Amino acid sequence: MNYEESLAYINQLNSRGIALGLERMQALLKRLGDPQKQLRCIHVAGTNGKGSVCAFLDAALQQAGLQVGRYISPTLYEYRERIQINGNYIGEQAFARILTQVQQACAQMVQQGLEQPTVFEVETAVAFLYFQQEPCDYVLLEVGMGGQLDSTNVVEKPVLSVITAISMDHTAMLGHTLAAIAGEKAGIIKPGCPVVLGPQQAEAMAVLQQCCADCGVVPVLTEPDQLQSLQWSTAGQQFHYRQWREIAIGLLGDYQCVNAAIALECLQVLQQWEPALTDTAIRKGLRQANWPGRFDLIHKQPLFFVDGAHNPAGAQALAETLQKHFAGRRIWLLMGVFRDKDYRQMAKIMRCCSDTICCFCPPTERGLEAEALAEAVQSYYRQVQAVDTAEQAVQMILQQAAVDDIIVSFGSLSSVKAVQDAVQQLEVQHGTSDETC
């Protein structure tokens, strides 16, 4: 297959949907030589914060001169973004070549009466083979959904397991209580393998700690009460955490300080056997870490942020950041969501920041129609507008907002690129920089 044929094959698999379980993945990888067994994986699960923690770890490990593979989902800009080494996306030819190998293994399985692997299983297998063939010192492996039955959980002995904040999301697949969801996430905890836990609600923490005890592991706990915020601006923020003084990061959401603290706990574990990972490398890496679409400033006059908050916990973190740093400023909200998300609760949470919201439909089949979203949230806001696309929403809000107002788009990571592209297009049309349209 060439790259175009590879994408067509992926799209064909994508139409089959999601099916959790490890049997297909194990059978597929066995036919491919079990490449995952040759990788040093840092396995990261959680509801929110996985990508940000991985971004911090990636940058710090690279500062130490290490080659770092990274497997992420969902992507913001292009398909190949999900498989990368040191920030460089897998090449089109490499992807097509490895996918052809995986597709042949899938065909053998079907011929032998086994189930066709899902799209995520196929993509994960491609990632494992790529990281094996382009040797990585570490692989940052982000769980797709849950943990216990996620296709990434074929990794038997990760060098480190990390679980970020757990909240209610994907309840149809993972369970309808925090304890049930935590039980699924805890599946990545393995006997004899170090574990770092991010701050958790008590119900989730009890499940995680019990799982650690069952595996004979004493987890490293991230302690938010040891975190002291020092300063914040649209250029970045600084904080103290434990013995770490004046840690600087470029990511802006208040919740990113907690994610950076989780990363610090992870990096201190890795320092025990990685001499190149010095305190200086850690500081430089955290400062340089970049993770688009998470309270990301894309325009300055007015300040325009995009945030991938797509569940109530994410909306709560976003609302707290806005209330802390922009109290008294007028805030305009743009919201585009998937129809299977708890969008009513998200809108209810965000109403403390604004009485105005513009609804649009994300550019994906899972997107909720703008009129349906507007009808669902109208009781929470004084002014509710609905337009079909992100481009129309951006144009409308920028026409209405004053230079010193704040604009925030949230609700779905799939909308980030569309919103950014719309802002850039208006800048070009008006012959401006990112200062003002």
N, C-alpha and C positions, 0 to 999 in steps of 0.2 A: 504493500500500500504506500502511496505518497501521502503528503500531509493532508490534502483535501479529502482523500478517501478515508484517511484516519478519522477526521472530524465527522464524516458521514457515518462511520461505524459507531463512534461515540454517541452521536445523536440518535441512532437506531436503538442502542442500548438504553439511552436515557428515557425513552418512551416506555420502558418496561417498569420503571419506578424503583422503589426502595424495598429491600428485604434484608432485615438484620439476620446475623448468624455467621458462624466461622467455618462451617463445613465446606462450602463452595470455595472460600478463599484458601483454606488449607490444601484442598485438592488441586487448585490452580497453581499455587506456589510450589507444591511438590513436583509438578511437571516442569517447572521452571528452575529447579535446582535449589529451592528455598533460599533465595538471595537475602531475605530478611535476617537470616541467622548470622550473616557476616557483617551486619551493621551495628554501630554503637548508637542506639536510639535514645533520645530524650522524649518520652511519651507524655503528651499534654492533653488533658481532658478538662471539662468544665462547661458551664453555660455561657458565661461572658468572660472576656479577658484572655482567652487562649491565644488569639493572634497577637495581642499586644505583648504578652509575656514572651512569646516566641520571637517577636521583633527585637526585644531587649536582649534576649539570649543570643540571637543570631549576630547582632552587632558587636556584642562583647567578645564572643568567641572568634569572630573575624579579626577584631583588634588584637587578639592573642596570636594571630597568624595561622589560624586553623581553617580548614576547608569545611564548610557547613552546608549540608543539604537541608532543604526545608520543603515540607509537604503541607499545603494549606487548602482550605476551602471555607466559604466560597471565594471566587476571585472577583476583582473589581474591574480590571481593564481588558484582559484577554485570557483565552483559555490556558495557554502555556504557563501562566503565572503560578499555577498550583504546584508545579514541580520546578525547583530552582536550586542552584548552588551558588553560594556567596552573592546572592541577589540577582544572578543571571538566569533567565528563564531557560528551560530545556529547549534546544534547537528544534526546528521543524523536522529536519532529517532524522535526528536522533529519536524524536518522539515517534515518527512514522515507523522507523526501523524496529524499535522496541515494541510498539503496539502490534506490529505484524507478528512478532514472536509470541506475544500474549494471546492474540486472536487465534493463532494456530493451536495453542494449548487449550483454549476455550472450545474450539471445534472438536478436539480429541475428547474432551469431557462429554460433550453433547452426543458424540457418536457412541460413547460407552454408556449412555443412558443417564448421565448425571445432569444436574441443572446447569443452565447457562449462568455464569457469574454476572452480577449486576455491574452497572457502569462504574460505581465507586470502587468495587472490588478490582475491576480491570485497571482503573486509573492508579489504584494503590499498588498493584503489581508492577505497572510500568515504572512508578516512582522507585520501588525497591530495586528493580533491575538497573535503573539509571544510576542510583546512588552506589550500587555495587560496582558498576562499570567505570564510573568516574569517582574513584575512592574518596570518601568523605571521612574526616576525623569524627564528626558527629552528624546525626540526622535528627532534626527537629520534626517530630511526627505528631501532627495535630489530629485528634480524633474527629471523625466526621459527625457522628451522632452517638450519644451515650458513652459507651466504653466497653462494657463486658462483651457485647455482641457486635461491636464495630469491627469492620474488616482490618483496621490497623492493629487490633489486639491479638494478632498472630505473633507479635513480638513477645518472645517468652522471657527474655532477661534484659529489660531496658537498663541503661546505666542510671537512669533517673526517671521516676514517675512524678508528674505534677498535676495537681487538680486545683483549678482556679474556682472562683465563686460559682456556686450552684444555685439555680433558681428554677421557677416553673417555666418550662418550654418543651416543645415536642412531647406534650403529655400523652398524645394518642399512641406514641411508640414507646415511651419510657416510663409511663405511670403517672398517676394523678395526685401523688403526694411527694413532698420534698424527700422523704425517706426513700421512697421507691426510686426516684430519679438518682439520688445519691448512691443507692445500691448499684445502679447501672454504671455510673461514673467510676465507682470504686473497683470495677472489674479490671482496671489497668494496674492495680497494685499487685505486685508479685513478691513471693517469698524471697528474702535476702536482697531485695533491690531497694535503694534509698527512695524516700518519698518526701515531697514538699507539698504542704497543703496551704492554699490561700485561705483568707478569712471566710468563715461559713456561718450560716444560721445554725442554731444549736441542734436542730433536728437532723440536718445534713452532717454536721461535724460528728455527732454520735455514731452515725453509720460508718463514716470514713475511719474513725479511730478504732472502731470494732474490727473493721476489715484489716487495718494495719496490725492489730493485735493478733488476729487469726493467722496472719502471714509472718508473724514474728519480727515485725518492723516497727521501730520507733520513729514516727514521722517528725519532720522539721516543720514547725508551725510558724506562719507569718503572723506577726502581731501588730495590728494597725494602731494600737495605743502607743507603740514605740515610734510612730511616724509623726514628725512635726513639719508642717508646711512653713516655708520661709518666705517665698515670694512667688508671684505669678504675673505673667504678662503674655501678650499674644506672641511673643518670641520664645516662650518656654517657662519652666518653673523649677524651683529648687526646694529641697527638703532634707531633713535629717532622718535617718533610720538606724536605730541601735547605735553601733559605733561608727557608722558611716556619716560623715559630716558633709553638708552642702553638696549633695548629689544633684546634678543638673540634668534635666531631660527636656527634649524639644516637644514632646507630646503634651497636649494642653488640657485635656479633661482631668478634673480632680481625681477621678478614679484611676488615672494612669500612675499616680504616685503609689497607690496600692499595688498595681501590676508591676511596677518597677521594684517594689519591696519584695514581691514574690520572686522576681528574677534575681535579686540580690541573694536571697536565701538559696536559690538553685546554684548560682555561680559560686557561692562559698562551699557548697558540697563538692562541686567539680574541682575547685582549687586543691582539694585534698590529694588528687592524683594528676593534676594538670598544671605543671610549674609555669608554663607560658601564660597562664591566665592570671596575670598580676592584678593588683588593685588598680593600677594605672590603666590597664587595658579595660577593666570593668567600667571605670569612670568614663573613659572616652567612648566606649561602646554605648552605654546608656544615654550619653548626651547626643550621640549621632543617630540613635535608633529612629526609624521612620516607619509609620504605619498609617497609610492613607485611609480616609473615610471614618476616622474616629475623632470626633470633635476637631475636624480638620478645617483650618482657615483657608478659604479659597478666594476671598475678595475682601478688600480693606475698607472701602467707603461706599456703602455701609459695610460693617463687618458681617461676613457671610460664612457660616459654618455648615459643614455637612457631617452628620453623625450617623453611624450605622445602627443605632439603637433599634432593635427589632423585637423586643419583648418588654414586659413591665419592669424588670430589673434594670435593663438598659435605659429605659425612659426615666426611671427614678434617678439613676446616676447622672444623666444628662440634665434633668431638672435641677438637681442640687448644684451642679456646676454653674448653670445659668443664674440661679438665685444668688449664689455666693459672689459672682464676679460682675454681674450686670444688673444688680438691684436698682430700680428706678429708671432703667432704660426701656424704651419700647421694644418689644420682641415680636417678630413676625414668624409664624410657624408654617412650614411646608411639610406635608405628611403623605407618604406613599407606602403602602404595606401589602404583604401577602394576605390572601383571604383566609388562610388557616392560622393566622396569628391572633393574639388577644388585643386587637386594635382598640377596642372600646376602653379597656383598662389603661392602655398606653396614652390615649387621648385624655382620659380623666386625670392621669398623673401630670401631664404636661400643661393642663389648664392653669396651674399656679404661675406659669411663666408668661402667659399671654391670653388675651380674649379674642384673638384673631387667628384663624387657621385656613390654609389653602390646601385642598385635597387633590391628589393626582394619582394616576395609575402607574405603578412601576413597569418598566419595559420587559415584562416576562409573563408567561402564561399563568403563573401563580398570582399575579397582581390583582388586587381588589379594585373594582371599578370606582372611579372618583365619586360618582353620584351616590353609590352605596356607602362609601366611607363617610361622605358628608352627612348623609341621613343618620348614620350611626352615631356621629359625634356632635350633632347640632345642639343637643341640650347642654353641652359643656362650654360652648363658646358664644360670644355675642355676635361675631361675624364669621360665617362659614362660606367659603367659596369652593367651587369644584371646576376643575379643568381636566382635559383628557391626558395631557402629557407633562412631564417634568419641564420641558422647554417652555410651555405655556405658563406654568406655575412660576418659574423663575422670572420670566418677562413681566408678568403681572405684579409680582411682589416688588421687584426692583423699580417699577414705575411708581409704586405707592409709598415705599419706604423713604424716610429722610436719611441724610448722610450719617447722622449719629445714631441711627437705629441699629438693631441687631436682627439678622435673619438666620434661621436655623432650619435645615432640612433634615428629617429623620424618618425612621420607620422601616427601612430596608437597605441593606448593603447593595442590592442590585440597582438602586436608584442613584448611587453616588456618581458613577461615570456620566450618566445622563444629565445630572444637575451641574457637574463641573463643566461638561461640554457646552451646556446652554449658557453658563456664565461667560466662558471664554468666547463664545460666538458673539455675544452682545458686546464684549470688550472690543472685538475686532470690528464689528459694525460701527461702533461709536469712535473707533480710532483711539482707544484709551489703553492704559496699562491696567494692572490689577487694582489700581487705586480707586477708580470710580467709573461707573457706566453713565 
